[in-house]
Each structure stands twice: as C-alpha cells, then as structure tokens.
Amino acid sequence: MGYTIAQKIIKAHLVSGEMIPGREIALKIDQTLTQDATGTMAYLEFETMGVKRVKTEKSVAYIDHNTLQSGFENADDHRYIQSVAAKHGIYFSRPGNGICHQVHLERFGIPGKTLIGSDSHTPTGGGIGMLAMGAGGMDVAAAMGGGAYYIIMPRMFKVNLTGKLKPFVSAKDISLEILRLLSVKGGVGAIIEWGGEGIKNLSVPERATITNMGTELGATTSIFPSDEVTREFLRAEGREEDFVPLTSDPDAVYDKVININLDDLKPLIACPHSPDNVVTVESLAGTKVDQVCIGSCTNSSLFDMLKVAALLRGKTIKDSVSLSISPGSKQVLTMLSDCGALSDIIASGARILECACGPCIGMGFSPNSAGISLRTFNRNFEGRSGTADAGVYLVSPETAVAAALTGEITDPRMLGSMPEVKMPDSFKINDTAVIPPVSEQNYESVTVLRGPNIKPFPASKPQQDTLSAAVSLKVGDNITTDHIMPAGAKILPYRSNIPYLSDFCFAACDKGFPERARKMGKSIIIGGQNYGQGSSREHAALVPMYLGVRAVIAKSFARIHAANLINSGILPLTFKNPDDYEKISAGDNLTIKNIYAGMDRGEMILKNNTNGEIIILTCSFTERQKKILKAGGLLAYASK
C-alpha cells in the first residue's frame, strides 16, 4: 500500500509512535512561526525551559496582529519579542513586513518540511507542500527547544478537483464549497490532500487560500502536491533550490474521497456567523452592504490584489460603502506600487491599510452598528469584527469588489468580462525587514527587554484523583476561542498579561463569568459540540486555568483547543451519551472520583450532587498526556 503526501512527510519526520489513525505520534519539527498576539507568551514559555538557542532549522517571529499602537503595551511586546528572538536564534519579521502566513509562504516555506505555528492558519504552508499545522504556544516553544510535536495520527481525506474555474469564480469559492459539503467540524482528525487534474491550473497563492481555509473545517492540516506550479513559484521568489517534488503514491489509500467539478462552481458566500453557512452569491443579490474588507492571510497575495486592482480600474466605489485593502506583505505592496495597480486601487476610493491582519481580528476597521460587512477573510464569528451586532459575510475578492462598486451583494459575473491578470516572472525580493539573530557566540551581549505589561506565566495546579466543583458556566455548540478569549483592539494588547485578560474571559457568553469563577476558586465548564473551534490561541485555556477551571466537559472538542487544555492542566472530558449534557445545569455541584484510573480506562463516572444523576464521561489520553495532567500542565511536566 502506497503513501499519501502527508504520510510521506510524517514517515520522514517520525520520532516515535506508529502511523495508525488514532495513535499518538511524535514528529520532528523543521520550522516554527509565531505572531505577536501569541508570541509573547510562547517566548515566555520558551525562556522557562532554559534552552540557549532554538534547535529548529528556521524559526521566525512575526509582528502582524497587534500593530495598532494606541498605548505602550503592543510596542513593549514587540520590543520584547525582537530582543528574545535576537538572543535565542530566531528571525524577526518587523511590523509592516507582512502577515506571517503570506511572508512565510514567500520567503521561508519549503516543500516536504514540517512547520508548526502559534496561529491556527499555519496550514497555509500546505499550499507549497509543507506539513504545516497550527498549535498552542507551549507546543511551539517545546519544538523550538528541540522537543517533538505530538499529535494523534490523522485520517487521510482526498479532494479531487476536475475541470477549470470559470471567470469570477476563484479559490475562495472552492474553500467555501468544501465547507458547505463538510461543515466546520467535518475535517476534525483528518489531513486533507488536494489533487486531481483541476489543481494544475491553481497557482501557489490560490492553493494557499484553500489550505488556509482548511483550518475552518477543523482539519489537522491541508496539503497540495509539490509540482511544477510549486517550482515556478519558488523560482519567482528566487528560491528554486528549495524545490522538492512531492506527490502521493498511485496506490495510496484514503479514508474519504470527495470530488468537486470546478466547471460547476458558482460564486459563493458564507453568511453570519459561521464559515460553513454557505449559499450562492446570486441567492442574496440586492442585500445592502455597508463595508467591504479585502486582505487577511486568506486573500492578500499579489495575485488577489492584482485582480482587485484590475476590477477597480477607472471605477469608483459606491458612496454608501467603506472599502479597505490590506496587502499581505511588503513584497505585495511594493509590487502593486511599482506596476501602478496601487494607484488604481486608491483612485477607486479604497482605504489602504497596513500589511497586517488588521480587521480580521477586530484590530481596527470595525463595521458600523448592525452593519453588513463583506470580507475576504476566513472567519465570521459573531463579534470577531469588533462590532457585536454586525453581520459579517465571507467572500472572494471578486465578489467583494462587486459589492463595493454596487453597494449591495452582487454576483461578480454581472460585472462583465473578467480582466486578464498576468503574474510577473519574478517577485521583487527585499528581506531587509527580516532581522537575523545574533550569533551564538554573542548570546550574552543581548539583554531581553520586558515592559510592565508582561506578567509572569501563571502557575497551574496538579490534577488530583478526585475533583469536586460547581459548574461555573454552561455553553452551547460551536463555542469558539473568540467566545472564550476575545480578540480586538481593546483586548489584544494584554496577551502577555493573564490577570488583566481574565476580566474578559467568556465576555461574549456571560460577562459575570470571571468574577463568579474567582469566587468559586475551582470550577467546571460544560460545553456542546466542537468546543474551542477557531484560533489556536492558548489564552483560551490559560485564562480559564488562571480562573480556577479544572475541567471542561463537552460533547466534542476542537483539536488544538483540547491540546491546549491538557497543556494547561485542565481535563477535557466528553459525554459518552451526548444527551447527558441536558442533565447538568449551571451552578450544579459535580464530583468525579478515581480520575487517574479513569484516564487509564478511558471512562470516568460523574455524580451530579445537585440532582443525583450519574453520568459516564469518556476520555482518550496518551501516557504522556496523563503525566502532563497529573503534573499540572506541560511546563510543570517538562520541568520535572
């Protein structure tokens, strides 16, 4: 039996374990990336390990999330990250150089290599044939220190593309179609490989859009072959020597195969408040639009921006619409300027934002109250834009431009003929905004600079054999990490200050939770399906841990969040019978005994002391995870 692309990379990087779905494996990690919303905490964790220099082939710290400096907090974090990067062997991408996933694809991604990043959209690297995965900051810190990355061996899905995209239908529509077919939890526990004749007409930036959006499926990662399209991209980036051909074997076996005919695709749109709430654009035609945002790590490549410029050339956006453009990198912005496309965009009435994540994480450019915002981003969770009652829709750049020009949701095919967009044979290379670390010999010469907002890493507590605690919160299905620990311009600057952040924990669900949890001292949270979907931010586990949460009991968990809970010493447990969710209410007093034996058995017995109900809980912990939980978290375990 042959191997899939992912299985080939896993096999080449396997440190321990067997490649059997459901079994834990450990992988050697070649590259890591962090961004500033998660990076400060990741580097604080790395420092506690006492490792002098990173052990990876390449580690890069990007500044792209918290670039709005309305106070000293973000500037201090950037200074800290730059100094710790210089000292410990990490490359530092300065503010303004671009979004981590776009820049990494351009300058550092290598087919066949492993990459983990403290950002859930790290799978963008799969567009260039990397095994790229999002992870919590502790896991990234451990990998930088030379440790393996532990995951459960995923199943393998294959998506075969046939045909060719028609004008005004793009890679974003492919992403929305697979979300329509599978849902936001349809990829959980799987790696999605893209293939078929249809991929030959997809450039690396288009492939990266698709692998980026694979995160919204809950997939471990997504990956494309490394082929002649990949070679051409690397050649244009002046990195042809990094090219490695990589394809699946003809007799590779997949757990699921999905076929999509590109000839049949129409422009699609994801409605509020979930990326899988997908319908055709034409079905919503005429809906008034207040704001349009083009960019983010999903659709900010030069290819996307040139299409936008061509569609806007000689036209003016509707008076009632505000349009923002966020180029993905300095390289993209420079080349737009050099070829005149930037002038076309500016002349249309668009506002040019920094090469950063910006509106995608609520860092500025929030919609008006109850506003309708069309965005080329990857998430439209409620409140994520920074406006609680906004209606956010996810669309392609073509559909976004159509709405900006007409002031309403418009099928872009109504714009007439699609202008031809020709990509350059080579990109303009300028890496001056990537600062290399000092040599190992000069390690002692670097002083790590810490501002007053950077607080010590919170201490966790070992998991005891008996847990008796009340339910501090009960929530429903598809609770995202944005629900648990919101982003946005008002909160993100405090990512290195867990005590301050704790006041905002679950603010979208219950503003009284933080104070209630503090008064309880220790507590349990009850959740529904797909608990913890979305961002990889470990703060969604660290802050509840700081507030005394000792266990989360849910119908099911998102992969990265479950790992982050374990790393923080919090028990993630599931209902054996999902209907038992109804037998527990907020405030109920619960007891779980014989936790250690239950970890080994895969089942625990919960008694609801308030109503007398007996509930069976399930779990599936590896031996390593059991030790982490008993120690009180990954850092406590690693320090033993």
C-alpha positions as CSV (number, residue, x, y, z in Angstrom):
1,M,0.0,0.0,0.0
2,G,1.4,3.4,-1.0
3,Y,1.6,6.6,1.0
4,T,-0.3,9.9,0.8
5,I,1.7,13.1,0.6
6,A,1.2,13.8,4.3
7,Q,2.1,10.2,5.3
8,K,5.4,10.5,3.4
9,I,6.3,13.7,5.3
10,I,5.2,12.1,8.6
11,K,7.2,9.0,8.0
12,A,10.3,11.1,7.3
13,H,9.9,13.0,10.5
14,L,8.6,10.3,12.8
15,V,10.3,10.4,16.2
16,S,8.1,7.9,18.0
17,G,4.7,6.1,17.6
18,E,3.0,4.2,14.8
19,M,1.3,5.7,11.8
20,I,-2.0,4.2,12.8
21,P,-5.0,6.6,12.9
22,G,-6.0,7.4,16.5
23,R,-2.5,6.6,17.9
24,E,-0.2,9.3,19.2
25,I,2.8,10.1,17.1
26,A,5.7,12.5,17.7
27,L,7.2,14.5,14.9
28,K,10.5,16.3,14.4
29,I,9.7,19.9,13.5
30,D,11.8,21.7,11.0
31,Q,10.4,25.2,11.2
32,T,8.3,27.3,13.6
33,L,6.5,30.6,13.4
34,T,4.8,32.8,15.9
35,Q,2.9,36.1,15.7
36,D,2.7,38.8,18.3
37,A,-0.7,38.0,19.7
38,T,0.5,34.6,20.8
39,G,4.3,35.1,20.5
40,T,5.0,36.9,23.7
41,M,3.5,34.1,25.8
42,A,5.3,31.4,23.6
43,Y,8.6,33.1,24.2
44,L,8.0,33.5,27.9
45,E,7.4,29.7,28.0
46,F,10.5,29.1,25.9
47,E,12.6,31.1,28.3
48,T,11.4,29.0,31.3
49,M,12.9,25.9,29.5
50,G,16.4,27.4,29.9
51,V,17.4,26.5,26.3
52,K,20.1,28.8,25.0
53,R,19.3,28.6,21.2
54,V,16.4,27.2,19.2
55,K,17.0,23.7,17.7
56,T,14.9,24.1,14.6
57,E,16.2,24.7,11.1
58,K,14.3,28.0,11.0
59,S,12.2,29.8,13.5
60,V,10.6,33.2,12.7
61,A,8.8,35.7,14.9
62,Y,6.3,37.8,13.0
63,I,4.7,41.1,14.1
64,D,1.4,41.2,12.3
65,H,-1.6,41.1,14.8
66,N,-1.0,43.8,17.4
67,T,0.3,46.5,15.2
68,L,-2.1,49.2,16.4
69,Q,-0.1,51.0,19.0
70,S,-2.6,53.1,20.9
71,G,-0.5,52.7,24.1
72,F,2.8,51.3,25.2
73,E,1.6,47.7,25.5
74,N,2.0,46.5,21.9
75,A,5.2,48.4,21.4
76,D,6.7,46.8,24.6
77,D,5.7,43.3,23.4
78,H,7.3,43.9,20.0
79,R,10.5,45.1,21.7
80,Y,10.5,42.0,24.0
81,I,9.9,39.6,21.0
82,Q,12.7,41.3,19.0
83,S,15.2,41.0,21.8
84,V,14.3,37.5,22.8
85,A,14.5,36.5,19.1
86,A,17.9,38.0,18.7
87,K,19.2,36.2,21.7
88,H,17.8,32.8,21.1
89,G,18.4,32.3,17.3
90,I,15.0,33.4,15.9
91,Y,14.5,35.5,12.8
92,F,12.4,38.6,13.5
93,S,9.9,40.0,10.9
94,R,9.3,43.6,11.7
95,P,5.9,45.3,11.8
96,G,4.9,46.2,8.3
97,N,6.7,43.3,6.7
98,G,3.5,41.4,6.4
99,I,1.2,38.7,7.6
100,C,3.1,35.7,8.9
101,H,1.5,33.1,6.6
102,Q,1.9,35.2,3.4
103,V,5.6,36.1,4.2
104,H,6.4,32.6,5.3
105,L,5.0,31.2,2.0
106,E,7.0,33.8,0.0
107,R,10.3,33.6,1.8
108,F,10.7,30.5,4.0
109,G,8.3,27.7,3.2
110,I,9.9,24.5,1.8
111,P,8.1,21.5,0.3
112,G,8.3,18.4,2.4
113,K,9.3,20.2,5.6
114,T,7.3,20.3,8.9
115,L,6.1,23.6,10.3
116,I,4.1,24.4,13.4
117,G,3.0,27.9,14.3
118,S,1.2,29.5,17.2
119,D,-1.6,30.5,14.8
120,S,-4.4,28.3,13.6
121,H,-3.9,29.3,10.0
122,T,-0.4,27.9,9.8
123,P,-1.7,25.2,7.4
124,T,-1.5,27.9,4.7
125,G,2.0,26.4,4.2
126,G,0.3,23.3,2.8
127,G,-0.2,25.3,-0.4
128,I,3.6,24.9,-1.1
129,G,3.7,21.2,0.0
130,M,4.6,21.6,3.7
131,L,3.1,19.6,6.5
132,A,2.1,22.8,8.3
133,M,0.0,22.8,11.5
134,G,-1.4,25.2,14.0
135,A,-0.5,24.6,17.6
136,G,-0.6,26.2,21.0
137,G,2.3,28.4,22.1
138,M,3.6,25.8,24.6
139,D,3.9,23.2,21.8
140,V,5.7,25.7,19.6
141,A,8.1,26.6,22.5
142,A,8.8,22.9,23.1
143,A,9.6,22.4,19.4
144,M,11.9,25.4,19.4
145,G,13.7,23.8,22.3
146,G,14.3,20.6,20.3
147,G,11.3,18.7,21.5
148,A,8.9,16.7,19.3
149,Y,5.4,17.8,18.4
150,Y,2.8,15.3,19.5
151,I,-0.4,14.7,17.6
152,I,-2.9,11.9,17.1
153,M,-2.2,10.3,13.8
154,P,-4.9,11.7,11.5
155,R,-7.1,10.0,8.9
156,M,-6.5,10.9,5.3
157,F,-9.1,12.7,3.1
158,K,-8.6,13.4,-0.6
159,V,-10.4,16.1,-2.6
160,N,-10.2,15.5,-6.3
161,L,-10.7,18.6,-8.5
162,T,-11.7,18.3,-12.1
163,G,-12.4,21.0,-14.7
164,K,-11.4,24.6,-14.6
165,L,-12.6,27.6,-12.7
166,K,-14.8,30.0,-14.8
167,P,-14.3,33.7,-14.8
168,F,-15.2,35.4,-11.5
169,V,-15.1,32.1,-9.6
170,S,-11.9,31.7,-7.6
171,A,-10.0,29.6,-5.0
172,K,-12.1,31.2,-2.2
173,D,-15.2,29.6,-3.7
174,I,-13.5,26.2,-3.7
175,S,-12.9,26.7,0.0
176,L,-16.4,27.7,0.7
177,E,-17.7,24.7,-1.3
178,I,-15.8,22.2,0.8
179,L,-17.0,24.0,3.9
180,R,-20.6,23.7,2.6
181,L,-20.0,20.0,2.0
182,L,-18.2,19.0,5.2
183,S,-19.1,21.7,7.8
184,V,-16.8,23.3,10.4
185,K,-16.2,20.0,12.1
186,G,-16.1,17.8,9.0
187,G,-12.3,17.7,8.9
188,V,-11.6,17.0,12.6
189,G,-9.0,14.3,13.0
190,A,-8.1,14.4,9.3
191,I,-5.5,15.7,6.9
192,I,-7.0,16.9,3.6
193,E,-5.0,16.3,0.4
194,W,-5.9,18.2,-2.7
195,G,-5.3,16.6,-6.1
196,G,-6.8,15.8,-9.5
197,E,-6.4,17.4,-12.9
198,G,-8.0,20.6,-11.7
199,I,-5.1,21.6,-9.4
200,K,-2.8,22.2,-12.4
201,N,-4.5,25.5,-13.1
202,L,-4.2,26.7,-9.5
203,S,-1.2,28.9,-8.6
204,V,0.5,28.5,-5.2
205,P,-1.3,31.6,-3.8
206,E,-4.6,30.1,-4.8
207,R,-3.6,26.8,-3.3
208,A,-2.6,28.6,-0.1
209,T,-6.1,30.2,0.1
210,I,-7.6,26.7,0.1
211,T,-5.2,25.3,2.7
212,N,-5.7,28.4,4.9
213,M,-9.4,27.9,4.9
214,G,-9.0,24.2,5.7
215,T,-8.5,25.3,9.2
216,E,-12.2,26.2,9.3
217,L,-13.0,22.5,8.6
218,G,-11.3,21.6,11.9
219,A,-8.7,19.6,9.9
220,T,-5.3,18.9,11.3
221,T,-3.9,20.5,8.1
222,S,-4.4,20.5,4.3
223,I,-1.8,19.9,1.7
224,F,-1.1,20.2,-2.1
225,P,1.5,18.3,-4.1
226,S,4.8,20.0,-4.8
227,D,4.8,20.1,-8.6
228,E,5.9,22.3,-11.5
229,V,3.5,25.0,-10.3
230,T,5.4,25.0,-7.0
231,R,8.7,25.1,-8.8
232,E,7.6,28.2,-10.8
233,F,6.5,30.0,-7.6
234,L,9.8,29.3,-5.8
235,R,11.7,30.3,-8.9
236,A,9.9,33.6,-9.0
237,E,10.8,34.1,-5.3
238,G,14.5,33.3,-6.1
239,R,14.4,30.1,-4.2
240,E,14.2,27.4,-6.8
241,E,16.9,25.4,-4.9
242,D,14.2,24.8,-2.2
243,F,12.0,22.9,-4.6
244,V,11.4,19.2,-3.8
245,P,8.9,17.2,-5.9
246,L,6.3,15.6,-3.8
247,T,3.2,13.6,-4.8
248,S,1.1,10.8,-3.3
249,D,1.6,7.2,-4.5
250,P,-0.8,5.9,-7.1
251,D,-2.0,3.2,-4.6
252,A,-2.3,5.5,-1.6
253,V,-5.5,4.8,0.4
254,Y,-7.8,7.5,1.7
255,D,-10.5,7.3,4.4
256,K,-12.7,9.6,2.4
257,V,-12.7,10.9,-1.2
258,I,-14.6,14.0,-2.3
259,N,-15.0,15.1,-5.9
260,I,-15.5,18.7,-7.0
261,N,-16.0,19.7,-10.6
262,L,-14.7,23.3,-10.9
263,D,-16.8,23.8,-14.1
264,D,-19.9,23.7,-11.9
265,L,-18.9,26.1,-9.2
266,K,-20.6,29.5,-8.8
267,P,-19.5,32.5,-6.6
268,L,-20.3,31.5,-3.0
269,I,-20.8,33.4,0.2
270,A,-20.7,32.4,3.9
271,C,-23.4,34.0,5.9
272,P,-23.2,35.1,9.6
273,H,-22.0,33.7,11.9
274,S,-20.1,30.6,10.6
275,P,-17.8,29.8,7.7
276,D,-19.9,26.8,6.7
277,N,-23.2,28.8,6.4
278,V,-22.6,28.9,2.7
279,V,-25.1,29.8,-0.1
280,T,-24.6,31.2,-3.6
281,V,-24.0,34.9,-4.0
282,E,-26.8,35.2,-6.5
283,S,-29.3,34.0,-3.8
284,L,-28.5,37.1,-1.7
285,A,-28.3,39.6,-4.6
286,G,-29.6,43.0,-3.6
287,T,-28.7,42.8,0.1
288,K,-27.4,46.3,1.2
289,V,-23.7,46.3,2.1
290,D,-22.0,48.9,4.4
291,Q,-18.4,47.8,4.4
292,V,-16.0,45.7,2.3
293,C,-12.6,44.4,3.5
294,I,-10.1,42.8,1.2
295,G,-7.0,41.1,2.5
296,S,-6.1,38.9,5.5
297,C,-3.9,35.8,5.3
298,T,-6.5,34.2,3.1
299,N,-6.7,36.6,0.2
300,S,-3.9,39.1,0.3
301,S,-1.5,37.7,-2.3
302,L,-0.2,39.7,-5.2
303,F,-2.5,37.6,-7.5
304,D,-5.5,38.6,-5.4
305,M,-4.5,42.2,-5.3
306,L,-3.9,42.5,-9.0
307,K,-7.3,41.1,-9.7
308,V,-8.9,43.6,-7.3
309,A,-6.9,46.5,-9.0
310,A,-8.0,45.4,-12.4
311,L,-11.7,45.2,-11.4
312,L,-11.5,48.7,-9.7
313,R,-9.5,50.4,-12.5
314,G,-11.3,53.5,-13.7
315,K,-14.2,53.0,-11.3
316,T,-15.4,54.5,-8.0
317,I,-16.8,52.6,-5.1
318,K,-20.4,53.3,-4.0
319,D,-20.9,56.3,-1.8
320,S,-22.5,54.2,0.9
321,V,-19.6,51.7,1.1
322,S,-16.3,51.8,3.0
323,L,-13.6,49.7,1.4
324,S,-10.4,48.6,3.0
325,I,-7.4,46.9,1.3
326,S,-4.8,45.1,3.3
327,P,-1.9,43.8,1.2
328,G,-0.4,40.6,2.7
329,S,3.2,41.6,2.7
330,K,5.7,44.4,1.9
331,Q,6.6,42.5,-1.2
332,V,3.0,42.6,-2.4
333,L,2.6,46.3,-1.6
334,T,5.8,47.2,-3.3
335,M,5.0,45.4,-6.5
336,L,1.5,46.9,-6.5
337,S,3.0,50.3,-6.3
338,D,5.7,49.6,-8.9
339,C,3.2,48.4,-11.6
340,G,0.6,51.1,-11.0
341,A,-2.0,48.8,-9.6
342,L,-1.9,50.6,-6.2
343,S,-2.9,53.8,-7.9
344,D,-5.9,52.1,-9.4
345,I,-7.0,50.9,-6.0
346,I,-6.5,54.3,-4.3
347,A,-8.3,56.1,-7.1
348,S,-11.4,54.0,-6.6
349,G,-11.9,55.4,-3.1
350,A,-10.5,52.4,-1.1
351,R,-8.6,52.9,2.1
352,I,-5.1,51.3,2.2
353,L,-4.3,49.6,5.5
354,E,-1.1,48.3,6.8
355,C,0.3,44.9,5.7
356,A,-1.1,43.2,8.7
357,C,-4.1,41.2,10.0
358,G,-6.0,44.3,11.0
359,P,-9.8,44.0,10.6
360,C,-9.7,40.2,10.6
361,I,-9.1,40.1,14.3
362,G,-11.0,43.3,15.1
363,M,-7.9,45.4,15.1
364,G,-9.5,48.4,13.6
365,F,-11.9,49.0,10.7
366,S,-14.9,47.5,12.6
367,P,-18.3,47.8,10.9
368,N,-20.9,50.3,11.9
369,S,-23.6,49.2,14.4
370,A,-25.7,46.4,12.8
371,G,-23.7,46.9,9.7
372,I,-23.2,44.4,6.9
373,S,-19.6,43.7,6.1
374,L,-18.3,41.5,3.2
375,R,-14.8,40.2,3.9
376,T,-12.3,38.1,2.1
377,F,-11.2,36.7,5.4
378,N,-11.5,33.2,6.9
379,R,-13.8,33.7,9.9
380,N,-17.1,35.5,10.5
381,F,-17.7,34.5,14.1
382,E,-20.1,36.8,16.0
383,G,-18.4,39.8,17.4
384,R,-15.0,39.0,16.0
385,S,-15.0,42.1,13.8
386,G,-15.2,44.3,16.9
387,T,-18.9,45.1,16.4
388,A,-21.1,42.8,18.4
389,D,-24.2,43.2,16.2
390,A,-22.5,43.3,12.8
391,G,-23.4,40.8,10.1
392,V,-20.1,39.5,8.5
393,Y,-20.1,37.5,5.3
394,L,-17.1,35.7,3.8
395,V,-16.5,36.1,0.0
396,S,-13.9,36.0,-2.7
397,P,-12.0,39.2,-3.8
398,E,-14.2,39.3,-7.0
399,T,-17.4,39.2,-5.0
400,A,-16.0,41.8,-2.6
401,V,-15.2,44.2,-5.4
402,A,-18.7,43.7,-6.9
403,A,-20.3,44.7,-3.6
404,A,-18.0,47.7,-3.2
405,L,-19.0,49.0,-6.6
406,T,-22.7,48.4,-6.3
407,G,-23.3,48.9,-2.6
408,E,-25.1,45.6,-2.4
409,I,-24.3,41.9,-2.6
410,T,-23.8,41.3,-6.3
411,D,-22.9,38.3,-8.3
412,P,-19.5,39.3,-9.7
413,R,-20.3,37.7,-13.0
414,M,-22.6,40.7,-13.5
415,L,-19.6,43.0,-13.9
416,G,-19.0,42.0,-17.5
417,S,-15.7,40.5,-18.7
418,M,-13.0,39.5,-16.2
419,P,-9.8,41.5,-16.9
420,E,-6.8,39.3,-17.7
421,V,-4.3,39.3,-14.8
422,K,-0.7,38.4,-15.7
423,M,1.6,37.4,-12.9
424,P,5.3,38.6,-13.1
425,D,8.0,36.1,-13.9
426,S,9.8,37.1,-10.7
427,F,8.9,38.8,-7.5
428,K,10.8,41.8,-6.0
429,I,12.9,40.4,-3.2
430,N,13.8,42.6,-0.2
431,D,14.3,40.9,3.1
432,T,15.7,43.9,5.0
433,A,12.7,43.8,7.3
434,V,13.6,40.3,8.5
435,I,16.3,40.8,11.1
436,P,18.5,37.7,11.8
437,P,19.5,36.8,15.3
438,V,22.9,37.5,16.7
439,S,25.5,34.7,16.5
440,E,25.6,32.1,19.3
441,Q,28.9,33.5,20.4
442,N,27.3,36.9,21.1
443,Y,24.4,35.4,23.1
444,E,25.4,37.1,26.3
445,S,25.5,40.5,24.7
446,V,21.7,40.6,24.2
447,T,19.5,41.9,27.0
448,V,15.9,40.8,26.9
449,L,13.7,43.8,27.3
450,R,10.5,43.5,29.3
451,G,7.8,46.1,29.7
452,P,5.5,46.4,32.7
453,N,2.6,44.7,30.9
454,I,4.5,41.5,30.6
455,K,3.5,39.4,33.6
456,P,4.9,36.1,34.8
457,F,3.5,32.9,33.4
458,P,0.6,31.8,35.7
459,A,1.2,28.8,37.9
460,S,-1.1,25.7,37.3
461,K,-2.1,23.0,39.8
462,P,-1.6,19.2,39.5
463,Q,-4.8,17.3,38.7
464,Q,-5.9,15.4,41.7
465,D,-7.6,12.0,41.8
466,T,-10.9,13.5,42.9
467,L,-12.5,16.6,41.6
468,S,-15.5,18.2,43.4
469,A,-16.5,21.5,42.0
470,A,-19.5,23.5,40.8
471,V,-20.4,24.4,37.2
472,S,-19.3,28.0,36.6
473,L,-20.7,28.1,33.1
474,K,-22.7,26.1,30.6
475,V,-22.5,27.0,26.9
476,G,-23.8,25.5,23.6
477,D,-22.4,24.2,20.4
478,N,-19.6,25.6,18.3
479,I,-18.1,27.8,21.1
480,T,-15.1,29.4,19.5
481,T,-11.9,30.6,21.1
482,D,-13.2,34.1,20.3
483,H,-16.1,33.4,22.7
484,I,-13.7,32.2,25.4
485,M,-11.0,34.8,25.0
486,P,-11.9,37.6,22.6
487,A,-9.6,39.4,20.2
488,G,-9.9,43.0,19.2
489,A,-8.0,46.3,19.6
490,K,-9.1,46.7,23.3
491,I,-8.0,43.3,24.5
492,L,-5.2,42.0,22.3
493,P,-2.6,44.4,23.8
494,Y,-2.9,42.4,27.0
495,R,-2.0,39.0,25.6
496,S,1.1,38.9,27.9
497,N,-1.0,39.9,31.0
498,I,-3.1,36.9,32.0
499,P,-4.5,38.6,35.2
500,Y,-5.8,41.5,33.2
501,L,-7.1,39.3,30.4
502,S,-9.1,37.2,32.9
503,D,-11.7,40.0,33.2
504,F,-12.8,39.4,29.6
505,C,-13.0,35.6,29.7
506,F,-16.3,34.4,28.1
507,A,-17.5,38.0,28.0
508,A,-19.4,37.2,24.8
509,C,-21.4,34.5,26.6
510,D,-21.6,35.7,30.2
511,K,-20.0,38.8,31.5
512,G,-20.4,37.6,35.0
513,F,-18.2,34.5,34.5
514,P,-14.8,35.9,35.6
515,E,-16.0,37.1,39.0
516,R,-18.1,34.0,39.6
517,A,-15.2,31.7,38.7
518,R,-12.9,33.6,41.1
519,K,-15.3,33.3,43.9
520,M,-15.8,29.6,43.3
521,G,-12.0,29.1,43.5
522,K,-12.3,26.0,41.3
523,S,-15.0,25.1,38.8
524,I,-16.1,23.1,35.8
525,I,-17.4,24.3,32.4
526,I,-20.0,22.4,30.4
527,G,-19.9,22.7,26.6
528,G,-21.6,21.4,23.5
529,Q,-20.3,20.1,20.1
530,N,-17.0,21.4,18.7
531,Y,-16.0,23.3,21.8
532,G,-13.0,25.5,21.2
533,Q,-13.1,25.8,17.5
534,G,-11.2,28.6,15.7
535,S,-8.0,30.2,16.7
536,S,-5.1,28.3,18.3
537,R,-4.7,31.0,21.0
538,E,-3.7,29.1,24.2
539,H,-5.0,32.1,26.2
540,A,-8.4,30.4,25.8
541,A,-7.0,27.7,28.1
542,L,-4.5,29.6,30.2
543,V,-7.1,32.2,31.3
544,P,-9.7,29.7,32.4
545,M,-6.9,27.8,34.2
546,Y,-5.9,31.1,36.0
547,L,-9.6,31.5,37.0
548,G,-9.6,28.0,38.6
549,V,-11.3,25.9,35.9
550,R,-10.2,22.3,36.5
551,A,-12.2,20.5,33.8
552,V,-14.3,21.1,30.7
553,I,-16.9,18.6,29.9
554,A,-18.3,18.8,26.3
555,K,-19.9,16.8,23.6
556,S,-16.8,17.2,21.5
557,F,-13.6,19.3,21.2
558,A,-11.7,21.1,18.5
559,R,-8.2,19.5,18.2
560,I,-5.9,22.4,19.1
561,H,-8.0,23.6,22.0
562,A,-8.2,20.2,23.5
563,A,-4.4,20.0,23.4
564,N,-4.1,23.5,24.9
565,L,-6.4,22.5,27.8
566,I,-4.2,19.5,28.5
567,N,-1.1,21.7,28.3
568,S,-2.7,24.0,30.9
569,G,-3.5,21.1,33.2
570,I,-7.3,21.2,32.5
571,L,-9.2,18.0,32.0
572,P,-11.0,17.8,28.6
573,L,-13.8,15.2,29.0
574,T,-16.7,14.2,26.7
575,F,-20.1,12.9,27.4
576,K,-20.4,9.2,26.5
577,N,-24.1,9.9,25.8
578,P,-24.4,13.5,24.3
579,D,-28.0,13.7,25.7
580,D,-26.5,13.7,29.2
581,Y,-25.5,17.3,28.5
582,E,-29.1,18.2,29.5
583,K,-28.6,16.6,32.9
584,I,-26.3,19.3,34.1
585,S,-27.1,23.0,34.8
586,A,-25.0,26.0,35.6
587,G,-24.4,26.0,39.4
588,D,-24.7,22.3,39.9
589,N,-22.2,20.7,42.2
590,L,-20.3,17.8,40.5
591,T,-17.9,15.1,41.7
592,I,-15.6,12.9,39.6
593,K,-13.7,10.3,41.6
594,N,-10.8,7.9,40.6
595,I,-9.6,10.3,37.9
596,Y,-6.3,8.5,37.5
597,A,-7.8,5.1,37.0
598,G,-10.4,6.7,34.7
599,M,-7.6,8.1,32.5
600,D,-6.3,4.6,32.0
601,R,-9.7,3.1,31.5
602,G,-11.0,5.8,29.1
603,E,-14.1,6.4,31.2
604,M,-14.9,8.3,34.3
605,I,-18.1,8.4,36.5
606,L,-19.5,11.9,37.3
607,K,-22.1,12.4,40.0
608,N,-24.3,15.4,39.9
609,N,-24.7,16.1,43.6
610,T,-27.4,18.6,42.9
611,N,-29.9,16.3,41.2
612,G,-28.4,12.8,41.9
613,E,-27.7,12.0,38.2
614,I,-24.9,9.6,37.4
615,I,-23.2,10.4,34.1
616,I,-20.5,8.5,32.2
617,L,-17.7,10.6,30.7
618,T,-15.1,9.4,28.2
619,C,-11.5,10.4,27.5
620,S,-8.6,9.3,25.4
621,F,-5.3,10.4,26.8
622,T,-1.9,9.1,25.8
623,E,0.6,8.1,28.6
624,R,2.4,11.4,28.0
625,Q,-0.9,13.4,28.3
626,K,-1.8,11.6,31.6
627,K,1.6,12.7,33.0
628,I,1.1,16.3,31.9
629,L,-2.3,16.5,33.5
630,K,-1.1,14.9,36.8
631,A,1.8,17.4,36.8
632,G,-0.5,20.3,36.2
633,G,0.4,21.2,32.6
634,L,3.2,20.9,30.0
635,L,5.6,23.3,31.6
636,A,5.3,21.7,35.0
637,Y,5.8,18.3,33.4
638,A,8.8,19.4,31.3
639,S,10.5,21.0,34.3
640,K,10.5,17.7,36.3
